[in-house]
């Protein structure tokens, strides 16, 4: 088969966006879209959108892909052979009991995030407002499950020879504070030490002194351990570095001009890739992003085209537009800072569709489903419970042949007492998913 024939009554940017991702990227098959009903009846049409064709995979049309506006939409819950669905239909004439194309578009475009909502204290869209949370599907890569089911259907019904995707893993790290005690400068160190003593935290003060006197390793310093771990498992990590030039209540990084910090960033570039972790206020002060990106490029000697928002401060479409004009080609912010799971319903990457402009853009979005601080601070999980959650999501991704992207911080994998056993749990997790 040269091209898979798909019938739809007309074309549009929303439909093409879905078809390119579903058939081109996920199923790895070329397609041809036709609109003439008589021609469709005379050809071997394998997919029909909005019309029932004998012998074809017929999909109901909920109308979402033909709209030019953005308005609240019902996305009724349904089921497709034990897999939960959205945009379900009660018309049993269709082979698929839901509008697969609209469901994919709704989730990938983050349609619901363009609608009015009440932001949290960081100005973010709340996970609890999302349809996947409300339907209890946030921790399932539900779109990947749909794709895997569709692939199987096409192979069984039409004997199509479609490639079976393999599971992949992308470790990423946010470097907010490289060291707990070292390289903070005289005044920050003096103030922190005095605060520890005055509040009675004598062990903390003692540890600080021991680290500064080179008698103990800094509790946030997990970098050589990570490098050896990546070497052992042949992993290529991405490090997102907070390179704020000013300390704020939310930006407490080591200054990027510090010689030790520069050496560390250069080591990151040798171990994997370096991306920018835009400072907290960069969303309202665009020059900050350009400055921080340029600083990292000067240190690494490489172009920086990867990013992840600090505090996951992601707002549609403003954040992605600002990143795009600054030269960012790949963003890794598609996840929630307060909940584990799949914000866009998939572990696979996709191009951003600017819903207001009505076009697919060149910014590539890479979702993550697990962040250590979310599990520890927001979900109140210990290492055993947290990695059980991660293992469950990983199994679903493996079954669907999708991608797992995790977010960890150097401090959670060091020796800080509040992160006890996380380092060991992470190493055991890598051993399990990579050796199988």
Secondary structure, DSSP 8 states (H G I E B T S, - for coil): --SEEEEESS--HHHHHHHIIIIIIIS---EEEE--HHHHHHTT--EEESS--TTSEEE---SGGG--S--------EEETTEEESSB-S-TTSSBSB-HHHHHHHHHTTGGGGS-----TTS---GGGSHHHHTT-TTS-HHHHHHHHHHHHHHHHH---------EEEEEEEES-S-SSTTS-HHHHHHHHHHHHHTT-HHHHHHHHHHHTTSS--TT--HHHHHHHHHHHT---EEEE---SS--SS-----TTSHHHHHHHHHHHHHSEEEE---GGGGT-HHHHHHHHHHHHHHHSS---EE--GGG---TTHHHHHHHHTT--EEEEES-SSS-S-TTS-SS-EEEEETTTTEEEEEEEEE--EEHHIIIIIS---HHHHHHHHHHHHHHHHHHT-EEEEEEEGGGGTT-GGGTTHHHHHHHHHHHHHH-
